[in-house]
Amino acid sequence: MSLKPARTVNCPQCGAPVEWVEASQYRPFCSARCKGADLGAWASGSYVIPVVNLEDKIEDDSESHPLPN
C-alpha cells in the first residue's frame, strides 16, 4: 500500500509552502501570525468586493448608445 504525498499549498498571506495535513493547524496559513494578519485585513475592510450600481450603469449605457428614432 503506497501513501500519497501530502498536498502543498501556498500561504495566502506570505506565500510560504504549507502541507495540507491535519498536523498543519493553521492551514491554509503557515503560522498564527499570517492567520492573524489575514483576519486583521478582513476586520479593517482591506478586502472588498467591488459593487457596480446597476442604475448608474443603465444610464451610462443609454447616453453612450442612444436608441434610433
Secondary structure, DSSP 8 states (H G I E B T S, - for coil): -------EEE-TTT--EEE-STT-TTTTSSSHHHHHHHHHHHHHT-S------HHHHHHHHHHHS----
